């Protein structure tokens, strides 16, 4: 059973993972030689690390077969971040994919 605290931590973990990807995307625009000085590399790595720590904590209380599928929520946040911050387009296929992810996540969370 997923209680409110674990659900909030799970959502936080997925949001942190999505923002980590954003910062690593921004870091990827610098030349390889100057990557070591790019703050976005450290922000992205730090957010991934924090997300991993939350994941480890959640796994103490929830089944792996529940936690891992629910981490797919990261894809939803990633699409929203890419739309609002990177101004990428959202296609109908992406919307269908996100809807299927939501249905799957609900099935796992409820079942």
C-alpha positions in Angstrom: 0.0 0.0 0.0 1.3 3.4 -0.9 0.8 6.0 1.8 0.9 9.7 1.3 4.5 10.3 2.3 5.8 7.5 0.0 3.7 8.9 -2.8 5.0 12.4 -2.3 8.6 11.1 -2.1 8.1 9.1 -5.3 6.7 12.1 -7.1 9.6 14.2 -5.8 12.1 11.5 -7.0 10.7 11.5 -10.5 10.6 15.3 -10.7 14.2 15.5 -9.5 15.2 13.0 -12.2 13.5 15.0 -14.9 15.2 18.2 -13.9 18.6 16.3 -13.6 18.1 15.4 -17.3 17.4 19.0 -18.1 20.7 20.2 -16.5 22.7 17.5 -18.2 21.1 18.5 -21.5 22.2 22.1 -20.9 25.7 20.8 -20.0 25.9 18.9 -23.2 26.0 22.1 -25.2 29.5 23.0 -23.9 32.7 21.8 -25.5 34.0 18.6 -24.0 37.1 20.3 -22.6 35.2 22.9 -20.7 32.6 20.4 -19.4 34.4 20.0 -16.1 33.7 23.7 -15.4 30.0 23.6 -16.4 27.7 24.1 -13.3 24.9 22.3 -15.2 26.9 19.1 -15.1 27.1 19.3 -11.3 23.5 20.3 -10.8 22.3 17.4 -13.0 24.6 14.9 -11.3 23.6 16.2 -7.9 19.9 16.0 -8.7 20.3 12.4 -10.0 22.2 11.5 -6.8 19.5 13.0 -4.6 16.8 11.2 -6.7 18.7 7.9 -6.2 18.9 8.4 -2.4 15.1 9.0 -2.3 14.7 5.8 -4.5 16.7 3.8 -2.0 14.6 5.1 0.9 11.4 4.4 -0.9 12.5 0.8 -1.7 12.8 0.2 2.1 9.0 0.6 2.3 7.5 -0.3 -1.1 7.9 -3.3 -3.4 10.4 -3.0 -6.2 7.6 -4.2 -8.6 5.7 -1.0 -7.6 8.5 1.5 -7.4 10.2 0.8 -10.7 7.1 1.1 -12.9 6.1 4.3 -11.1 9.4 5.9 -11.9 8.1 6.1 -15.5 6.3 9.3 -14.2 9.7 10.9 -15.0 8.8 10.8 -18.7 5.7 12.9 -18.0 7.8 15.6 -16.1 10.4 15.5 -18.8 7.9 16.2 -21.5 6.4 19.1 -19.6 9.9 20.5 -18.9 10.9 20.2 -22.5 7.7 21.9 -23.6 7.8 24.8 -21.1 11.6 25.4 -20.8 13.1 24.1 -24.0 10.1 25.0 -26.1 9.9 21.6 -27.8 6.7 20.6 -29.5 4.4 18.0 -28.1 3.0 15.6 -30.7 -0.1 13.5 -30.6 2.1 10.4 -30.3 3.7 11.9 -27.2 0.4 12.6 -25.7 -0.8 9.1 -26.4 2.4 7.7 -24.9 2.0 9.8 -21.7 -1.6 8.7 -21.4 -0.5 5.1 -21.6 2.1 5.7 -19.0 -0.5 7.3 -16.7 -2.8 4.3 -17.1 0.0 1.9 -16.4 1.2 3.8 -13.4 -2.4 3.9 -12.0 -2.8 0.1 -12.6 0.4 -0.6 -10.7 -0.4 1.8 -7.9 -3.9 0.5 -7.4 -3.2 -3.2 -7.9 
